[in-house]
Amino acid sequence: MSDRITVVIDTINVRKLRNIQAKMIITSPKSISFSRVLNLVVSEGLKKFKV
């Protein structure tokens, strides 16, 4: 289940996420949403923290 929230992201980080999205779009036959990219990056980053 997912929640709809509003997040403010720095322009530099948006640019980096868009570049990741562009690379994923090139290699994937499916559509890749910005939300999907953001969730993948956040989940990978959260793996570093033991909660």
Buried (B, 14 or more C-beta within 10 A) or exposed (E): EEEEEEEEEEEEEEEBBEEBBEEBEEEEEEEBEEEEBBEBBEEEEEEEEEE
